[in-house]
Amino acid sequence: FFVLQFVHPAFSLSRSPYVIFQGFVILAMGTVVLALVVSKFNQEMRKMKRTTSGVYEADVGRLSATMAAINLGINNLRRRPLRAGLTATTLILLTFTVLSFTSVKTFIKFYKLSRGNEPPYRGALIRDRNWRGLQNSVLEYTKSTFKEKAVVAPRSWYMAKTVGEKAYIDFYVPSTGRRSFANGIVGFTPQELEITGLDGLLVGEKSRWFRPGEREVCIIPTDMAELVGITEEDVGKVKIKMLGSEFLVIGLIDSEKFNKFKDMDDEKLTPVNTITEQSRLQRGLRENPALQATAPIQAFLHLGARNVMIMPYDYVMDIGGTLRSMAIGKFKKENFIPDIEDFMSRVALTMFVGKEDKVVVYSSLGATSLSGMGNLFVPILIAALIVLNTMLGAIHERQSEIEIYSSVGLAPVHIAALFLAEAVVYATLGAVGGYLIGQVMAKVLFLRGWLTGVSLNYSSLSAVWSTVVVMATVPLSTLYPARKAAAMAVPDVTRKWVLPEPEGDDWRFDFPFTIAGAEALGMYVYLAKLFNSYGEGSIGDFTAQDVELSAVEHEQGMGYRISLMTWLAPYDLGLSQRVSLDAIPTGKHDIYRIVVHIHRISGELSSWKRLNRGFLGSLRKHFLVWRTLMPDVKGQYIDEGKVLLGEMASV
C-alpha cells in the first residue's frame, strides 16, 4: 500500500484512499480477534469434554491444516534464504515480464445473417433485436458517423411503460364533440420522407408531412379520423386536445396502407404489442448477448395502424418516449457496404442492411483477446524449469523430513500438499513483487518522459491475467516434485491400505499400526473410554455398547483386548456387529501388533463392507491422536489401566 500510493493513479483520483486501507486493516484485525475467540472457545469446550469423559480427541480442520502447511513452507524458505531469494527473484522478474509484454485488447466482431424479405429502400435500419430502447448516445454517434455520407432518421415510441399492459391515450375533438383514444404514438422526423417516402401514404391534397421545428402537430390514421368525425376538408384546420395540449391535425394517413408497410426488418412501423409479446420481450431481457449475436432474428407482432397516432419525434421524446429505431438512407456512395461494416466494427448493435434485392442482418458483439502471450513462452518455460529444479532439490534434501512425516501418520497426499503449499508461497511473493516492480517502472518511465504519446491502462485486465499466469505456473511446475515426495513417503507400490475380503460374516485382519509395549495398556484404556463416549446418545459414525477391556495371555507374552458391540451409521440400514481389537506382542523389540476381528450380526453384506471403511478410518484417526498426547497424559492412562486390570497388567 505504501508503494502503490506513490505510483498508482487511483490514489490521486480517490478522495479518501486511506479509508479503504483502514477498512482492510479493521477487517484483518477483526478476523484475527474472531479467530482467537473461536479458538479459545473450542479449546475450553474440548477441555470440558476431557474432564467429563477423560477422552482426548483431535479434529484438524481444513483451514488450520492449510495454515499449518503454509507456515511450514515459510519456515523452510527461512532455512535456505539464498535459494529462496533467488527463486522469488526469478518469479518476480517473470511477473514483471508478463506485465510488460501482454495486453488485453477489446474489439467488436460482427456476424452476417441473411433475411428472406426484399428491402423497401436502399439503406439500413438500426434497432435492438428485442425492441428494447436505444440510448440517445447511439443516435448521436450514428449521426456523427454518417452526417456526410447519408441521411439518418430516428423513430420514437410512446406507449405503456410496463410490459404486458396497453396504453390508452385519450383525446377530444372540440369541433365535433367526439372522443377516442390511441394505444400508442410514433414519432417521426422530417427526414423520414427522404428514406421511406411515407408521404406517399397520406390522404387528401391538404395532408402534408412534418416540417423542421414543428411540435404540436399530428397525423392521424383514416380509421381513427372517421371515428371522431374528421374529414379531408378539416385537415390543417381542426385541432384535438390530448396530453394537456392542443394539436393541429396536418394530415391523414391511409390506415390500410400504413398497416401493410414493412420496414427493412420486415415488420411494421408501429409499436410492438406488449400484451401478445409479453413473454418474448421478458425472455429477451434475460438472454445472453453472446448467444443472441448468432441467433436468428424473431418477428414481433405490432399494434394496428388504426390505433396509433403519428407526431414529431422531438415532441414524443419530450413527453417520455424512447428511441426505438433509426433508418439510414440516401447514401451518397453507390457501394455503402464498406461504410456499414466499418461502423459495425466499432459498435455492438443490430443493423438490417438492404441493397438491391436482399436484406442482410449485421449483428455485432464485444470481445476481448490477450495479445503478446506468444512472446512469453520461453520466459515462462525457463521460470517453470527453475521452480521444478528447485523443488526437486528440496525434496532430495528433505528426504529424512518426509520419512518423519510418514512415520507420524501423514498420508502421501498430505506430504505432497506441504510442497504445493510452499510453492503457493513462492507464487504469492512473485506475483505481488512483480506487480509492484511493474508499477514502479511505469512511474519512472512516465516521469523520465520515455513514454511520450503512450498512456498506460491501469484498469486493464492484463494485470489480472499476468498474475494468474505466474501463480498458475508455480504450482503446476511443482506437481511432479510433489508426486515424487508422495512416492518417497510410501516406497511400496501399494499406496493405499487394501482390506482383505471377509470370510462369510467374519472379518479378521491386521490393523496397519504398531504400539510400543510400554504404551499398549494406556492406549487400550484410552480406546475403551473413547468407545464408551460413543454411547446411545452420541452423534457420530457409529454407536458403541458393552465395551470390555481385558488382558489376554499369548505365546509371546501378555496382550490386551477390547470387545464391543457397534451399530454403524446410517442406522436405518440396521448394521450391527461385534468388534474386538487385540494387541498381541510380536516378541521383537517390545512391539505390539493390532489384530481386528469384526463379526456381522445384522445388515446387508455390501453395505456392511462399505460402511466399515468409515468406521476403520475413524479408528485410525484416534490411533494417531494417541501418538500426539503428552507423556504425562499417557502415564495417567497406563496407571489407570494397571488399577483396572490389577496383577494381569503388571507385565
Protein Blocks (a to p, Z undefined) as FASTA:
>chain_A
ZZmmmmpmklmmpmblmlmmmmmmmmmmmmmmmmmmmmmmmmmmmmmmmmmnopacdddd
fklmmmmmmmmmmmmmmmmmmlmmmmmmmmmmmmmmmmmmgccdddddddddddfbdcfb
dcdddddfklpacdfklmmmmmmmmmmmbccddddddddfbghiacddddddfknopacd
dfbdcdddfklmmmnommmmpgcjkbccddehiabdcdddfklmmmnopafklgokaccd
eehiacddfbdcdfklmmmpccfkopafbdcdfklmmmmmmmmmmpcfklmmmpccdddd
dddfklcccddfklmmmnopacfbdcdehifbfblmlmmmmmmmmcccdddddehjaccd
dddddddddehklmmmmmmmmmmmmmmmmmmmmmmmmmmmmmmmmmnopafklmmmmmmm
mmmmmmmmmmmmmmmmmmmmmmmmmmnopaghiacdfkbcklmmmmmmmmmmmmmmmmmm
mmmmmmmmmmpfblbdcddddehjaccdddfbdcdfklmmmmmmmmmmmmmmmmmkbccf
bdcehiacdddddfkbccdddddddddddfklopacddddddddehighiacdddddddf
bdcfklmmmmmmmmmmmmmmmmmmmmmpcfklmmmmmmmmmmmnommlmZZ
